[in-house]
Structures are given as structure tokens and as C-alpha cells.
Amino acid sequence: MRKLVLKMSMSLDGFVAGPNGEADWIFRSQSDDSTAWTVESLWQAGLHAMGSRTYRDMASYWPTATDLFAAPMNEIPKIVFTRQNPFDPHAGDTTTALKDARQARQAQGGAPAQQPSPGAASWASPRIANGDLAEDMQRLKQEPGKDILAHGGAGFARSLTQLGLIDEYRLLIHPVAIGSGLSLFSGLRQPIDLKLVSTSVFQSGAVAHVYLAKNAPRP
């Protein structure tokens, strides 16, 4: 049985996005070693899982990206969890996070590729799950292959957390306090007991904490 892994950036005061979904604070504390850690985490996945709004953001960004994250983001298959039936990937708004990512790329001197990156066609044909979230995710866990990597949106990540579906949390804590915003753990029905399995400190001051849930499957 494969695990469901959630990898999210988090501010020092416990928020995963600003009040309106802002993510600009994430990009200020990137470094070569934190990038390498993230890229390694991405390549460990056999499936990217996300909600519909995050899907639209990523499908608008990654096909023309040229950084180290682009290859695993483009080449690994995707599944979109949505209440839309049928799901139209082109119907709906993108979020503030997409604008922040594009501005960060421009500030770092990057530019979109003129041609789609290898593997980018995978964004045109994601798997779609529009049934019960818990049941659909449990079925995915039973499939063979490498672990499932979930991507926020705060709302989607919070739903997975509240339902007790996350087996492993990979939280990248950035050295910034933003004062208010969207929380990953708000609305819990009961406490979640976690086991810390690794900590990685990066040159930028960011720190990655990896936690296993109590009943997570073991390799």
C-alpha cells in the first residue's frame, strides 16, 4: 500500500498562504540545498494529486517552466479532485499563487520557455476523481506504484488532513512570519499524533520537518 504524502510550505507562524492565497513569501527563502530537497521529494512521487484550482495554476505555469522542478512536475502523472462532473480544466479562475510564482520567476531573471517542456502534455489529460474524497483516495493508495504526492491549495490540503488521509507530512518551514493567513490544521475534529522522522536545515534558514502519521503504512 502506498502512502499519501503532503508537501507544503509554511510560515514560521503556521500559515500555508496569506489571507488571499498569497505565496510571495515562499520564494524569498529558497536556496540551492532546499531546492535539491524539494526536487528529490518530487521525484519520489508516482502521482501528483491536487484540487481543481491548484491544477489550473500549475497547468498554466509548469509546461513552460525551465527550473529544476519542471521535469518532475511535468513528467509525473496527475489526478484532479473536483466536484465538477464533467471537469473542464479551462473553466475557472487561477489564484494569487500563480501570479506570485510568475513574478518570482521574472525577478530571478527567468523567462517562460518558447516551447513546452518535455512531458508537459501530461497536463492535458489528468485523471479525474469527482466522487467521495476519502473513498477515492483510499482506492488510489491501493494501486501499485510510488507514493502519491498531494499539493495544496490550503482548502484541498485541509480536507485531506481533516479526514485523516495524510500518511506523511513534509513541511518546509520558512523563516518568515506573515501575521495572518490560511492554516493547514484549522478545523480538526481531534488532535493528530505525528512522529518526527527527519529534520533538514537549509542555507536560507528554511527547515524541513518530515512527520509520519500514527497509522501510516511502512515500507
KEKE-3310 file (N, C-alpha, C; in steps of 0.2 Angstrom, whole numbers, plus 5000, padded with zeros to 4 digits):
npx = (5004:5003:5009:5000:5007:5010:5016:5021:5024:5026:5024:5033:5024:5014:5006:5000:4997:4994:4981:4973:4977:4991:5007:5020:5029:5036:5045:5056:5065:5072:5085:5100:5101:5089:5081:5086:5082:5068:5066:5071:5061:5050:5053:5051:5038:5024:5013:5004:4993:4979:4968:4955:4958:4971:4976:4973:4981:4994:4994:4995:5007:5018:5021:5029:5039:5057:5065:5073:5062:5053:5054:5050:5038:5031:5032:5028:5013:4996:4982:4966:4956:4939:4923:4916:4908:4905:4923:4930:4945:4948:4938:4936:4944:4961:4973:4980:4992:4998:5001:5010:5020:5024:5029:5040:5048:5051:5058:5069:5076:5072:5063:5048:5049:5050:5045:5034:5039:5048:5037:5026:5014:5006:4998:4987:4979:4974:4970:4954:4945:4930:4921:4917:4929:4937:4935:4939:4953:4957:4956:4966:4977:4978:4983:4996:5013:5024:5023:5009:5009:5002:4997:4994:4984:4976:4963:4961:4971:4968:4956:4960:4968:4959:4951:4960:4968:4981:4997:5010:5018:5027:5034:5039:5047:5047:5058:5050:5037:5020:5009:4994:4983:4980:4977:4984:4980:4968:4951:4952:4944:4949:4965:4980:4992:5009:5024:5040:5052:5063:5074:5079:5090:5092:5102:5096:5089:5077:5068:5066:5053:5049:5036:5028:5011:5002:4996:5002:5007:5021:5036)
npy = (4994:5011:5027:5042:5058:5074:5088:5104:5122:5132:5146:5154:5157:5148:5147:5143:5150:5167:5178:5180:5170:5172:5169:5174:5176:5164:5162:5170:5164:5153:5142:5134:5121:5119:5118:5107:5097:5098:5095:5081:5076:5077:5069:5057:5053:5045:5050:5065:5074:5085:5099:5107:5121:5122:5114:5121:5132:5126:5120:5131:5136:5126:5119:5128:5130:5131:5128:5118:5111:5108:5096:5085:5089:5090:5078:5067:5058:5065:5068:5075:5081:5085:5093:5095:5089:5084:5088:5103:5109:5121:5130:5141:5151:5156:5157:5169:5163:5159:5171:5176:5166:5168:5181:5179:5171:5180:5190:5183:5182:5173:5166:5161:5146:5145:5134:5120:5111:5095:5081:5090:5088:5080:5087:5090:5079:5074:5062:5061:5063:5063:5059:5053:5060:5053:5040:5039:5042:5032:5021:5025:5023:5010:5006:5000:5006:5021:5033:5044:5061:5075:5091:5108:5121:5127:5123:5111:5103:5105:5098:5084:5083:5084:5073:5063:5057:5059:5052:5055:5070:5083:5097:5112:5124:5141:5155:5166:5177:5180:5185:5183:5172:5157:5142:5126:5116:5120:5118:5104:5089:5082:5080:5077:5064:5064:5057:5063:5061:5066:5080:5094:5107:5122:5132:5145:5147:5141:5126:5109:5098:5082:5071:5057:5050:5042:5029:5027:5018:5007:5005)
npz = (5000:4995:5001:5006:5003:5009:5004:5009:5010:5024:5034:5048:5058:5056:5044:5028:5017:5012:5018:5006:4999:4995:4990:4989:4999:5000:4991:4994:5002:4996:4992:4986:4992:4998:4987:4980:4990:4988:4975:4975:4983:4975:4964:4970:4970:4963:4958:4956:4966:4967:4970:4960:4958:4961:4951:4939:4941:4941:4928:4920:4923:4924:4911:4903:4911:4916:4927:4940:4946:4936:4927:4935:4939:4927:4921:4929:4932:4934:4945:4947:4960:4961:4962:4950:4937:4921:4922:4917:4912:4908:4913:4925:4938:4940:4954:4966:4970:4957:4951:4960:4958:4945:4945:4954:4946:4936:4943:4947:4935:4926:4912:4903:4894:4876:4869:4874:4889:4890:4893:4896:4891:4899:4907:4900:4901:4914:4927:4933:4948:4955:4965:4981:4992:5002:4999:4986:4987:4996:4987:4978:4985:4986:4974:4964:4964:4966:4979:4982:4980:4987:4983:4990:4985:5000:5005:4999:5004:5018:5019:5016:5027:5038:5036:5039:5030:5026:5026:5027:5032:5024:5028:5024:5033:5032:5036:5040:5046:5044:5049:5047:5039:5029:5037:5038:5048:5054:5060:5064:5070:5080:5089:5080:5081:5078:5071:5072:5059:5052:5050:5041:5039:5030:5020:5018:5029:5030:5036:5035:5040:5042:5045:5051:5051:5064:5060:5048:5033:5032:5024)
capx = (5000:5007:5007:4999:5012:5008:5022:5018:5027:5023:5027:5035:5018:5009:5001:5002:4996:4992:4974:4970:4981:4997:5013:5026:5034:5039:5051:5061:5070:5074:5092:5101:5100:5081:5078:5088:5077:5061:5066:5071:5054:5045:5054:5049:5031:5022:5006:5003:4986:4978:4961:4955:4961:4978:4978:4973:4988:5000:4994:4996:5014:5024:5023:5034:5045:5063:5069:5074:5056:5049:5054:5046:5031:5028:5033:5024:5005:4992:4975:4962:4950:4934:4916:4914:4907:4912:4928:4933:4951:4948:4933:4938:4949:4968:4974:4985:4999:5001:5004:5016:5026:5027:5033:5046:5052:5054:5063:5075:5079:5069:5058:5045:5051:5047:5041:5033:5044:5046:5032:5021:5007:5003:4994:4981:4975:4974:4965:4949:4941:4924:4917:4919:4936:4940:4935:4943:4960:4959:4957:4972:4983:4979:4986:5004:5017:5027:5018:5005:5011:4997:4999:4989:4978:4975:4957:4961:4976:4965:4951:4964:4971:4953:4949:4965:4971:4988:5002:5017:5019:5034:5033:5045:5045:5051:5060:5046:5030:5016:5004:4988:4983:4976:4980:4983:4977:4961:4945:4952:4940:4953:4972:4983:4998:5014:5031:5046:5057:5069:5074:5084:5091:5095:5106:5092:5086:5071:5069:5061:5052:5045:5032:5023:5005:5002:4994:5005:5010:5028:5039)
capy = (5000:5017:5032:5049:5062:5081:5093:5111:5127:5135:5152:5152:5157:5142:5148:5140:5155:5173:5178:5179:5165:5175:5164:5178:5175:5157:5162:5174:5160:5147:5141:5128:5115:5117:5116:5100:5093:5098:5091:5074:5074:5077:5063:5051:5053:5042:5053:5071:5074:5092:5101:5110:5127:5122:5111:5127:5136:5123:5119:5137:5138:5121:5117:5132:5132:5129:5127:5111:5107:5107:5090:5080:5092:5089:5071:5063:5059:5070:5067:5081:5080:5091:5092:5096:5082:5083:5093:5107:5112:5128:5134:5143:5156:5154:5160:5173:5160:5159:5177:5176:5162:5171:5187:5177:5169:5186:5193:5179:5183:5168:5168:5155:5143:5146:5128:5117:5107:5088:5079:5095:5086:5076:5092:5090:5073:5071:5058:5065:5060:5068:5055:5054:5061:5048:5033:5039:5042:5025:5017:5026:5021:5003:5005:4999:5012:5025:5037:5049:5067:5080:5098:5112:5124:5126:5120:5104:5100:5104:5092:5078:5082:5083:5066:5058:5053:5060:5047:5058:5077:5086:5104:5116:5130:5147:5160:5172:5177:5184:5188:5181:5169:5151:5137:5119:5112:5123:5114:5097:5086:5079:5081:5072:5062:5063:5055:5066:5056:5069:5087:5096:5114:5124:5138:5150:5147:5137:5120:5104:5093:5076:5068:5051:5049:5036:5023:5027:5011:5006:5002)
capz = (5000:4995:5006:5003:5006:5008:5005:5009:5013:5030:5038:5055:5062:5055:5039:5022:5012:5015:5018:5000:4995:4993:4991:4988:5005:5000:4986:4997:5006:4993:4992:4982:4996:4999:4980:4979:4994:4985:4969:4977:4985:4969:4960:4974:4969:4957:4956:4959:4967:4968:4968:4953:4957:4960:4944:4934:4942:4939:4921:4917:4924:4923:4904:4900:4916:4914:4933:4941:4947:4930:4925:4939:4939:4920:4918:4933:4931:4939:4947:4950:4964:4959:4962:4943:4933:4919:4924:4912:4915:4906:4916:4932:4939:4943:4960:4968:4970:4951:4949:4964:4955:4939:4947:4957:4940:4932:4947:4946:4928:4921:4907:4900:4888:4870:4868:4880:4891:4889:4897:4898:4888:4904:4910:4896:4901:4920:4929:4937:4954:4957:4970:4988:4993:5006:4996:4980:4989:4998:4981:4975:4989:4985:4967:4964:4962:4971:4984:4980:4982:4987:4983:4991:4989:5008:5006:4997:5009:5024:5018:5017:5034:5042:5035:5042:5024:5025:5030:5029:5031:5023:5030:5024:5037:5030:5041:5039:5050:5039:5054:5046:5033:5029:5041:5036:5053:5057:5059:5066:5074:5086:5088:5076:5083:5072:5073:5068:5056:5049:5050:5037:5039:5024:5020:5018:5036:5030:5039:5033:5045:5040:5050:5049:5055:5068:5056:5041:5031:5032:5018)
cpx = (5004:5005:5004:5003:5010:5014:5019:5023:5023:5027:5029:5029:5013:5004:5004:5001:4994:4984:4970:4974:4988:5003:5020:5031:5038:5045:5057:5067:5071:5082:5093:5100:5093:5078:5080:5083:5070:5061:5067:5064:5049:5046:5052:5042:5029:5015:5006:4995:4985:4970:4961:4958:4968:4980:4978:4979:4993:5000:4995:5004:5019:5025:5028:5039:5051:5067:5069:5068:5052:5049:5050:5039:5027:5027:5029:5016:5002:4985:4972:4956:4945:4927:4913:4913:4902:4917:4930:4939:4952:4943:4935:4944:4956:4968:4980:4992:5002:5004:5010:5022:5028:5031:5040:5051:5055:5059:5070:5079:5077:5064:5054:5048:5047:5042:5040:5038:5043:5042:5026:5014:5003:4998:4987:4976:4976:4969:4960:4945:4936:4919:4918:4927:4940:4941:4939:4951:4962:4960:4964:4978:4984:4982:4993:5007:5020:5021:5015:5007:5005:5000:4993:4989:4977:4969:4958:4966:4972:4960:4955:4966:4965:4951:4954:4968:4978:4993:5008:5016:5026:5033:5039:5044:5050:5052:5056:5039:5026:5010:4997:4988:4979:4980:4979:4979:4970:4956:4946:4947:4943:4960:4975:4990:5003:5020:5036:5051:5063:5068:5080:5084:5095:5098:5102:5089:5079:5073:5064:5060:5047:5042:5028:5017:5006:5001:4997:5008:5017:5030:5040)
cpy = (5006:5022:5038:5054:5069:5085:5100:5116:5130:5141:5150:5152:5152:5143:5145:5145:5161:5173:5178:5174:5167:5170:5168:5177:5168:5158:5166:5170:5153:5147:5134:5121:5113:5115:5109:5095:5092:5094:5083:5072:5073:5070:5056:5049:5049:5045:5060:5072:5082:5093:5105:5116:5127:5119:5117:5131:5133:5121:5125:5139:5132:5119:5121:5134:5128:5127:5119:5107:5105:5100:5085:5083:5090:5081:5066:5064:5063:5067:5073:5079:5086:5088:5093:5090:5084:5089:5096:5111:5119:5133:5135:5147:5153:5158:5165:5170:5159:5165:5178:5172:5165:5177:5185:5175:5175:5190:5189:5179:5177:5170:5161:5152:5144:5140:5124:5112:5099:5085:5083:5092:5082:5081:5092:5084:5070:5066:5062:5060:5065:5064:5057:5054:5055:5041:5033:5039:5035:5020:5018:5023:5013:5001:5004:5005:5016:5029:5042:5056:5072:5087:5103:5117:5122:5122:5113:5100:5100:5099:5086:5077:5081:5076:5061:5054:5054:5055:5050:5066:5079:5093:5108:5123:5136:5152:5167:5172:5182:5187:5185:5177:5162:5146:5130:5115:5115:5118:5106:5095:5084:5080:5075:5071:5061:5061:5059:5061:5059:5077:5089:5104:5116:5131:5145:5152:5143:5130:5115:5099:5088:5072:5062:5051:5042:5029:5023:5020:5012:5003:4994)
cpz = (5000:5000:5002:5007:5004:5009:5004:5012:5018:5032:5045:5060:5060:5049:5032:5016:5016:5015:5012:4995:4993:4995:4990:4993:5004:4996:4989:5001:5003:4992:4988:4985:4997:4992:4979:4983:4991:4979:4970:4979:4980:4965:4964:4973:4962:4954:4959:4960:4969:4967:4962:4952:4957:4954:4939:4935:4939:4931:4917:4918:4922:4916:4901:4905:4914:4920:4934:4943:4941:4927:4929:4939:4932:4919:4923:4932:4936:4940:4950:4954:4963:4960:4955:4940:4927:4921:4917:4914:4913:4909:4923:4932:4941:4950:4961:4968:4963:4949:4953:4961:4949:4940:4950:4951:4937:4936:4947:4940:4924:4917:4905:4894:4882:4868:4874:4882:4890:4895:4899:4895:4893:4907:4906:4897:4908:4922:4933:4942:4956:4962:4977:4989:4997:5002:4990:4982:4992:4992:4978:4979:4988:4978:4968:4962:4968:4974:4980:4983:4981:4987:4985:4986:4996:5009:5005:5003:5016:5024:5019:5024:5039:5042:5037:5036:5023:5029:5031:5027:5030:5023:5029:5027:5035:5036:5040:5043:5046:5043:5053:5040:5033:5032:5038:5041:5056:5055:5061:5071:5081:5084:5083:5079:5078:5075:5069:5066:5053:5050:5046:5037:5033:5025:5021:5025:5036:5033:5037:5038:5042:5045:5047:5054:5058:5064:5049:5039:5031:5026:5018)
residu = (MET:ARG:LYS:LEU:VAL:LEU:LYS:MET:SER:MET:SER:LEU:ASP:GLY:PHE:VAL:ALA:GLY:PRO:ASN:GLY:GLU:ALA:ASP:TRP:ILE:PHE:ARG:SER:GLN:SER:ASP:ASP:SER:THR:ALA:TRP:THR:VAL:GLU:SER:LEU:TRP:GLN:ALA:GLY:LEU:HIS:ALA:MET:GLY:SER:ARG:THR:TYR:ARG:ASP:MET:ALA:SER:TYR:TRP:PRO:THR:ALA:THR:ASP:LEU:PHE:ALA:ALA:PRO:MET:ASN:GLU:ILE:PRO:LYS:ILE:VAL:PHE:THR:ARG:GLN:ASN:PRO:PHE:ASP:PRO:HIS:ALA:GLY:ASP:THR:THR:THR:ALA:LEU:LYS:ASP:ALA:ARG:GLN:ALA:ARG:GLN:ALA:GLN:GLY:GLY:ALA:PRO:ALA:GLN:GLN:PRO:SER:PRO:GLY:ALA:ALA:SER:TRP:ALA:SER:PRO:ARG:ILE:ALA:ASN:GLY:ASP:LEU:ALA:GLU:ASP:MET:GLN:ARG:LEU:LYS:GLN:GLU:PRO:GLY:LYS:ASP:ILE:LEU:ALA:HIS:GLY:GLY:ALA:GLY:PHE:ALA:ARG:SER:LEU:THR:GLN:LEU:GLY:LEU:ILE:ASP:GLU:TYR:ARG:LEU:LEU:ILE:HIS:PRO:VAL:ALA:ILE:GLY:SER:GLY:LEU:SER:LEU:PHE:SER:GLY:LEU:ARG:GLN:PRO:ILE:ASP:LEU:LYS:LEU:VAL:SER:THR:SER:VAL:PHE:GLN:SER:GLY:ALA:VAL:ALA:HIS:VAL:TYR:LEU:ALA:LYS:ASN:ALA:PRO:ARG:PRO)
# end
